[in-house]
C-alpha cells in the first residue's frame, strides 16, 4: 500500500501544491473549465465502478472514494492538457 494512501492529508496537500504551481507558472485560457470538468467527471466514473466492485481504496471518504481522488484527476487533467496542446511543437523539432 502506498504511504500516501495511509496519510491522505499529505497527498491532498501535495496535489493542491501541484495544481497551484501549474496554475501559477503555466496558466492557460480555460484552465478553470478543465479543473471543473476533471473534478466532476473523474470521480463520477469511480462512483460507478467502486461500488460495483471494480476496485477499492483502503482509505475512503465518500461512497468508497478517497478525498484526494478529485484532486488527482484535476492535476492529471491539467498535465495531459499541456501535453496535448504542446505536442505539435514537439513534433516540429
Phi and psi restraints in degrees (value plus and minus 20) as a CYANA .aco file:
   2 UNK   PHI     -85.3   -45.3
   2 UNK   PSI     123.8   163.8
   3 UNK   PHI     -83.9   -43.9
   3 UNK   PSI     -55.7   -15.7
   4 UNK   PHI     -88.0   -48.0
   4 UNK   PSI     -52.6   -12.6
   5 UNK   PHI     -85.6   -45.6
   5 UNK   PSI     -50.9   -10.9
   6 UNK   PHI    -103.8   -63.8
   6 UNK   PSI     -27.8    12.2
   7 UNK   PHI    -150.2  -110.2
   7 UNK   PSI      52.8    92.8
   8 UNK   PHI     -83.6   -43.6
   8 UNK   PSI     -45.8    -5.8
   9 UNK   PHI     -84.5   -44.5
   9 UNK   PSI     -56.1   -16.1
  10 UNK   PHI     -90.3   -50.3
  10 UNK   PSI     -60.2   -20.2
  11 UNK   PHI     -92.8   -52.8
  11 UNK   PSI     -53.0   -13.0
  12 UNK   PHI     -81.6   -41.6
  12 UNK   PSI     -66.4   -26.4
  13 UNK   PHI     -82.7   -42.7
  13 UNK   PSI     -61.1   -21.1
  14 UNK   PHI     -83.2   -43.2
  14 UNK   PSI     -63.4   -23.4
  15 UNK   PHI     -86.7   -46.7
  15 UNK   PSI     -59.5   -19.5
  16 UNK   PHI     -82.6   -42.6
  16 UNK   PSI     -64.5   -24.5
  17 UNK   PHI     -81.6   -41.6
  17 UNK   PSI     -63.8   -23.8
  18 UNK   PHI     -81.3   -41.3
  18 UNK   PSI     -66.3   -26.3
  19 UNK   PHI     -83.5   -43.5
  19 UNK   PSI     -64.6   -24.6
  20 UNK   PHI     -82.5   -42.5
  20 UNK   PSI     -63.0   -23.0
  21 UNK   PHI     -83.5   -43.5
  21 UNK   PSI     -60.9   -20.9
  22 UNK   PHI     -81.8   -41.8
  22 UNK   PSI     -65.3   -25.3
  23 UNK   PHI     -92.0   -52.0
  23 UNK   PSI     -46.5    -6.5
  24 UNK   PHI     -99.8   -59.8
  24 UNK   PSI     -69.5   -29.5
  25 UNK   PHI    -111.9   -71.9
  25 UNK   PSI     -32.8     7.2
  26 UNK   PHI    -165.2  -125.2
  26 UNK   PSI      31.5    71.5
  27 UNK   PHI     -90.5   -50.5
  27 UNK   PSI     115.5   155.5
  28 UNK   PHI    -150.9  -110.9
  28 UNK   PSI     139.7   179.7
  29 UNK   PHI     -80.6   -40.6
  29 UNK   PSI     123.7   163.7
  30 UNK   PHI      43.5    83.5
  30 UNK   PSI       2.6    42.6
  31 UNK   PHI     -80.8   -40.8
  31 UNK   PSI     -57.0   -17.0
  32 UNK   PHI     -87.7   -47.7
  32 UNK   PSI     -48.1    -8.1
  33 UNK   PHI     -85.3   -45.3
  33 UNK   PSI     -65.2   -25.2
  34 UNK   PHI     -82.1   -42.1
  34 UNK   PSI     -60.7   -20.7
  35 UNK   PHI     -79.2   -39.2
  35 UNK   PSI     -68.1   -28.1
  36 UNK   PHI     -84.4   -44.4
  36 UNK   PSI     -64.7   -24.7
  37 UNK   PHI     -83.4   -43.4
  37 UNK   PSI     -67.4   -27.4
  38 UNK   PHI     -88.3   -48.3
  38 UNK   PSI     -55.8   -15.8
  39 UNK   PHI     -88.7   -48.7
  39 UNK   PSI     -45.1    -5.1
  40 UNK   PHI    -116.0   -76.0
  40 UNK   PSI     -69.6   -29.6
  41 UNK   PHI     -90.5   -50.5
  41 UNK   PSI     -59.2   -19.2
  42 UNK   PHI     -78.3   -38.3
  42 UNK   PSI     -76.5   -36.5
  43 UNK   PHI     -85.2   -45.2
  43 UNK   PSI     -45.4    -5.4
  44 UNK   PHI     -82.3   -42.3
  44 UNK   PSI     -58.8   -18.8
  45 UNK   PHI     -82.7   -42.7
  45 UNK   PSI     -64.6   -24.6
  46 UNK   PHI     -86.0   -46.0
  46 UNK   PSI     -53.2   -13.2
  47 UNK   PHI     -85.0   -45.0
  47 UNK   PSI     -44.7    -4.7
  48 UNK   PHI    -105.0   -65.0
  48 UNK   PSI     -64.4   -24.4
  49 UNK   PHI     -99.5   -59.5
  49 UNK   PSI     -64.1   -24.1
  50 UNK   PHI     -82.0   -42.0
  50 UNK   PSI     -69.6   -29.6
  51 UNK   PHI     -84.0   -44.0
  51 UNK   PSI     -43.4    -3.4
  52 UNK   PHI    -109.2   -69.2
  52 UNK   PSI     -11.6    28.4
  53 UNK   PHI      66.8   106.8
  53 UNK   PSI      -6.0    34.0
  54 UNK   PHI     -82.6   -42.6
  54 UNK   PSI     -64.8   -24.8
  55 UNK   PHI    -184.3  -144.3
  55 UNK   PSI     155.3   195.3
  56 UNK   PHI    -163.3  -123.3
  56 UNK   PSI     142.0   182.0
  57 UNK   PHI    -136.3   -96.3
  57 UNK   PSI     118.4   158.4
  58 UNK   PHI     -86.6   -46.6
  58 UNK   PSI     -53.9   -13.9
  59 UNK   PHI    -140.8  -100.8
  59 UNK   PSI      87.7   127.7
  60 UNK   PHI    -131.4   -91.4
  60 UNK   PSI     141.5   181.5
  61 UNK   PHI    -137.4   -97.4
  61 UNK   PSI     -77.9   -37.9
  62 UNK   PHI    -151.7  -111.7
  62 UNK   PSI     105.7   145.7
  63 UNK   PHI      32.9    72.9
  63 UNK   PSI      16.2    56.2
  64 UNK   PHI      61.5   101.5
  64 UNK   PSI     -14.2    25.8
  65 UNK   PHI    -126.4   -86.4
  65 UNK   PSI     108.6   148.6
  66 UNK   PHI     -90.8   -50.8
  66 UNK   PSI     136.3   176.3
  67 UNK   PHI     -81.7   -41.7
  67 UNK   PSI     -54.7   -14.7
  68 UNK   PHI     -99.0   -59.0
  68 UNK   PSI     -32.7     7.3
  69 UNK   PHI     -81.6   -41.6
  69 UNK   PSI     -67.0   -27.0
  70 UNK   PHI     -79.4   -39.4
  70 UNK   PSI     -55.7   -15.7
  71 UNK   PHI     -87.0   -47.0
  71 UNK   PSI     -56.4   -16.4
  72 UNK   PHI     -84.1   -44.1
  72 UNK   PSI     -60.9   -20.9
  73 UNK   PHI     -85.1   -45.1
  73 UNK   PSI     -60.0   -20.0
  74 UNK   PHI     -83.2   -43.2
  74 UNK   PSI     -69.0   -29.0
  75 UNK   PHI     -81.4   -41.4
  75 UNK   PSI     -65.4   -25.4
  76 UNK   PHI     -88.5   -48.5
  76 UNK   PSI     -54.4   -14.4
  77 UNK   PHI     -85.2   -45.2
  77 UNK   PSI     -62.2   -22.2
  78 UNK   PHI     -85.5   -45.5
  78 UNK   PSI     -60.7   -20.7
  79 UNK   PHI     -87.5   -47.5
  79 UNK   PSI     -61.3   -21.3
  80 UNK   PHI     -84.5   -44.5
  80 UNK   PSI     -56.8   -16.8
  81 UNK   PHI     -80.9   -40.9
  81 UNK   PSI     -62.0   -22.0
  82 UNK   PHI     -86.0   -46.0
  82 UNK   PSI     -58.3   -18.3
  83 UNK   PHI     -84.7   -44.7
  83 UNK   PSI     -66.5   -26.5
  84 UNK   PHI     -86.7   -46.7
  84 UNK   PSI     -63.3   -23.3
  85 UNK   PHI     -85.4   -45.4
  85 UNK   PSI     -56.4   -16.4
  86 UNK   PHI    -111.2   -71.2
  86 UNK   PSI     -26.6    13.4
  87 UNK   PHI     -77.3   -37.3
  87 UNK   PSI     -63.5   -23.5
  88 UNK   PHI     -79.8   -39.8
  88 UNK   PSI     -53.4   -13.4
  89 UNK   PHI     -92.9   -52.9
  89 UNK   PSI     -51.3   -11.3
  90 UNK   PHI     -88.6   -48.6
  90 UNK   PSI     -56.6   -16.6
  91 UNK   PHI     -87.2   -47.2
  91 UNK   PSI     -53.1   -13.1
  92 UNK   PHI     -95.8   -55.8
  92 UNK   PSI     -40.2    -0.2
